Amino acid sequence: MQAYLKEPIVQHSAPECSKVRQSAAVLECSSSSSKVQLHNLQRARSRTNVKMKYCSTRGEVSGWDFRDVLFSGFAPDGGMFMPETLPLLSPDTLRSWRHLSYTKLVVEVSSLFIPSELVPRDDLEALVHAALSGFSVPEVVKIARLKDGLTVLELFHGDTLAFKDLAMTCTVRFIDYFLHKENRRATVVVGTSGDTGGSAIQSAKGLSGLDVMVIYPRGRITSVQEKHMITALEDNVHVFAADGCSDDIDQPIRRLFADQDLVRTYGLMSLNSVNWSRVMVQLVHFIFAYLQLVDLDQVADLHTLPELEVVVPTGGAGNIAAGYIVKQMGLPLRLVAMVNSNDIVHRTVTKGDFSMTSNVLQTLAPAIDIQDPYNMERVFWLLLGKDGAYVKKLMEEFQNSHRQILPENHRKMLSQLLSTGSVSDDEILETIRRCWEENQYILCPHTAVAVWHHYHCPHKDGLQRCYIATASPAKFQSTIEKASLTFDLPKEVQELDKLPTRYENLERSADWCKDWENRLREKIKAVASARSHSICYYRFNQSQ
């Protein structure tokens, strides 16, 4: 077995013109709670695993701490990081959390995975509160209770109107905390199918210790998604428009991260949901929904907790992986993954066909136009008893051939964990129209992929259901118009059209993957050179 050594992030001086944005050390004043609730919270905290360590899903890396994992993206063996052991959520802990705000719940859950030796409790609270203080609703997330038991968890009230803002803002604050603490720099490389790139940029723009490089599929995302990226002119933001799909973009990025010399020298890291911190914060979506929708005060026996069914629009499977982790931690969930016509997750569960099709299909739900649901690796690892060697073989064969057929016993295990469905563009439009007609409530096309399940799968009596709303309809005006509906764009979205833009093209060529990899390498090195001389990259290049 090969051993991998952890390396520090490369250190550079900060450019003078950077707009330094320090993590605010402001704690939200909490209202006084009962002594019983405080006692229960303290008991929950005392059970936190102060020696929480992380390992790779491919079995060749173990013993890393949260800081190491935060800055690493993929593990050196190509796998994805997971906690070596998962903390259990006891009924007493859940009951003590039931009246917490979303923000405070993020603190509690994060503290289970980030030892206080790395981030003291007061610092953790300050970071999370600062990260989530700028959302457009005071409660950060909202629950819409509509007709016939249709319950929608709105996760899209951040700067880029997508659920990615929740985990991204927290993760960037964690990164910034360590960079300032260690006087270091890092370079984030993000491939996006639409929402991740904008969220990463809006969370990281102007930070003095962090450069963010985003590659998006030109012509395959909405105008609002694109403008959230290309209108960011801060010196630490670098945007590429690639002539391909999001899965194409992932190929050169994987090559970059496979080059450990490059990773170490330039402090490369990922902010996709490859990054454990993103998934960690997404655990809170499921716990918060459960505590809001299941009345634990009415549960006589806390050892037989009622189930909650959570229906998730699925692309890269980050939310599904988070839901499964929470289920492993003891929360009684039923998980439903709904996909668009890019249906690899649906085919894997129903037929064992974990295979890409020849092309990624463009649909009305572009953020989940994905044929490589990379977070399924985390699901397989948990499902198969943390068998890293088997997962390594499975995923390497899939990456090489783009095709795997699961053994029937494994497919059955997966189908017992996860229900799935696939929704066409016509069905997306039908769902948007029907939800409006019945509720005067407009869904984004991705949320409609999930909510289609509500209208076509009978609701079992006594079972609570929750549908995850991943984005605001304001980002998908053309789709809303195709559904014969009108939607008044928020002022901040309208203002995007007036802003200047900056980006570079990655053209398709005979050897496009290698060409894109080289272009990205050149950019990484050029930016690092500018930082090492304490100069602004774009001002310097414009003067040449």
Secondary structure, 3 states (H helix, E strand, C coil): CCCCCCCCCCCCCCCCCCCCCCCCCCCCCCCCCCHHHHHHHHHHHHCCCCCCCEEECCCCCCCECHHHHHCCCCCCCCCCEEECCCCCCCHHHHHHHCCCCHHHHHHHHHHHHCCCCCCCHHHHHHHHHHHCCCCCCCCCCEEEECHHHCEEEECCCCCCCECHHHHHHHHHHHHHHHHHHHCCCEEEEEECCCHHHHHHHHHHCCCCCEEEEEEEECCCCCHHHHHHHHCCCCCCEEEEEECCCHHHHHHHHHHHHHCHHHHHHHCEECCCCCCHHHHHHHHHHHHHHHHHHCCHHHCCCCCCCCCEEEEEECCCCHHHHHHHHHHHCCCCEEEEEEECCCCHHHHHHHHCEEECCCCCCCCCCHHHCCCCCCCHHHHHHHHCCCCHHHHHHHHHHHHHHCEEECCHHHHHHHHHHEEEEECCHHHHHHHHHHHHHHHCCCCCHHHHHHHHHHHHCCCCCCCEEEEEECECHHHCHHHHHHCCCCCCCCHHHHHHHHCCCCCEEECCCCCHHHHHHHHHHHHHHHHHHHHHCCCCHHHHHHCC
